[in-house]
Structures are given as structure tokens and as C-alpha cells.
Amino acid sequence: MRVLHINDIYGMAGGVEKYLTALLKEFRARGHWTGIVYGKAAGPLPSGEIAERFPTNFMQSLPGIVADLAEIVRHMQPDVVHVHGLGGADRIFGYLEPLHRLVPLVFYFHNHSLYCPGGMKFYPRSQEICRISSGTACLWHTFYHRCNSWRPPVIWKSMVRSIYAKRNAALADRILVASSYVKDCAIQNGFSKHSITILPYFTDLPSIDEYPDENQILFSGRIVRTKGLDLLLEALSYVREKFTLIVAGDGPDLERSQVLCRQLGLDDTVRFVGWCDPDSHAGNYRQASLLVVPSVWPEPFGMVGIEAMSYGKPVVAFNVGGIPEWLEDGATGFLVKPYDVKEMAEKINYLLEHPDVAHQMGMRGRTRVEQEFNRETHITRLLEIYKEVMDGRAQPSALAH
């Protein structure tokens, strides 16, 4: 099979790129031709030639984007085009219609940006999850809740992006989402439930060592307000057991988080280690007693959670977004009432006080990853979806529709 992937970034810049790299490697290993169209390279580039590369300027005019993609598609003759994430705000969906005429199209909604102008489905000022459908009401909410930029040109481009999404993402032969939460959001915002398939992410099962003796807590992710590191630090100020927190990540809120550490008297117990290469980050997981996911925005999925579970680690997280679809409360960790730092502290303290229980939870999580979030299941289902859309295109009735 010949599959052409499109993403605005090529590299290991974030969760989407990490997932995409894993796909490209797996397809190459299975003997499929793969190509990647991307706007820019960022972060460490994947090792080896795992796909044919097609760098493209997504910031050029729409006719230029259309012409570039049409040329690549006609030259490479892919069986399917798989679209991931794209930049360019108001131009983000402008080329889907001409691309759809040439080849079957699969789109993965990795986040909320296609139906939320602010991209987060979250009001940062009031710490509330947005539950409205995108539309003109978003303009009022933008100013009242400060859930988007204050710059009028940015607000306008964000609105146009969501309008284009509603109009043109429906052209996709299939829309993929990682959780039923994202599926429900997409349906609420006008996307057909019949075109949406839930396909959760996957991770591999590493070898695991003996459970660590020291109480080490892990936070892994961008240091931005929506990821909730400030609430985790506040929660840790209530934890009675001795511990060390490893903060693996970087971001614009790093300095503010470091100041908060000093204010809470956590200087000696928190280590900011920055972004880590895969080998170093594997060490962070192995040494951790538990992972905390204190995200305040509704995570579309939360891939870091199943990564920790694959290492046999329990997870404590706020009950938001797609997180409860992989974190079973009381079995593989604890779901905490959103933004209740004292309850979060209690659950963290309990796991530190009861390492045997934490180990049992972690191993149940690892079993769940093995059964539900494994590479073979994901890739097999994805290839089936590709074949379904290819077969659908081959039927005259489908083409007419």
C-alpha cells in the first residue's frame, strides 16, 4: 500500500509528531511505501529514512499549496492520503476539496482546533471546560473568557479556520479520533457521526525492572497553564510522604513554575530536567513511582498516560476530556475531581504510602496497554480503514455521493 501523510511538522516536536514517526517506521517495516509532506522540521529528526520527504511551504498562497500537493499526488500515486495537523489558520482546509478529487482522504483529529477557534475547549480565566458549539457565540466568549488571542486578526483567522473545518473536513472519506470524547465534540459541532471512527493511540511494552525504592513522582509535558503543573505543585505542598518530583518538559511557564516552587517551599524536592531524549525519558519512567497528569483542559486523549502504564506505573489525573477512557479509577490509578488539589494530594500520598498497591495498579495498567493500546491492534485497524475508504471510492455510488 502507498500512503502519503501530511503534517505541518516533521520531527519529534510533540505527541502528534511522535505518533506519526511511529506510524512511518511501522509502515516501512511492513513493506508499505510511505511519504511525508510537511511544512517545517522541528525537534530531533527521526533516525533513518523511514519515509520519502516532501517539504512544502504551507504559508504560501492557497493556489500554491494546491499546486504543490497535486503535483506530489500525481507523481507518487498514493492509494490514500492521511492528513494529521496543518498550520496556516484560515488556509488550513482550503485545499482539501481539490485533493479529495484525486485520492481517498483520511483525516485524524488529534486535538480540538478543528472545531474550537481557541483550540482548547477551555476557559483559562474561570477554569471551566467550554461546552458550546463553535460559531458566532465564540466571538463573545473569546472576549469574556479570554479563551483565544486578544488580537483581532488572530481571532478572525481562528474563526475562519473552524468554518473551513466544518465545510471541508466532511470531504474526508474517514475522520479518525483517539477518544469518544473527541468524537462527541466533533458531532456536537456538525460532523457526521457516520464518518468518524475511534482509533486510540498505541505505545510499546518496554522491559521493566524492579519497582523503585524511592518515592519519585513524574510530570511529563509542556510547561503551559493548560497542563496544570501549577496545580500539581500546589497539591504536592499537602503531601506528607517524602518525595521527589521530576518535571520532564519545557515551555513558556517554566520560570513561573520555578518561582511557585520557591514560594511553596518545594525547592529541594522538585527537579526541572527539561526535554529529554527517548532514552533519558525511558529512565524517568523506570525510576518513577507514579505519573501525575494534572491537565486542566480536556485532553483529547493524553498519550503520556498509556506510556507510563506501559512501564507498569499508576497514574493520578484530573477527570477531564479523554483521560477516563484509558485511566480506570481505583484500578490503574486515580481520577480526581477537576482542579481539587487536596484530593489530588490525598491520592498521591496514598500511592506513596502503599507501594504494593501502586505496583499492583501499575501492572494492571500495563496489562491494559498490552490488550487495548498495542501497536499491532492499531496498525491492523488503520490498514483496514485505508482499505475501506479505497473500496468505497471504487464504487460508483460512493463517488456520486
Beta strands, then each sheet from edge to edge (+ up, - down):
strand 1: 2-11
strand 2: 33-42
strand 3: 52-55
strand 4: 80-83
strand 5: 105-109
strand 6: 122-123
strand 7: 128-129
strand 8: 174-177
strand 9: 196-198
strand 10: 216-220
strand 11: 244-248
strand 12: 270-272
strand 13: 290-293
strand 14: 315-318
strand 15: 333-336
sheet 1: 3+ 2+ 1+ 4+ 5+ 8+ 9+
sheet 2: 6+ 7-
sheet 3: 12+ 11+ 10+ 13+ 14+ 15+
end
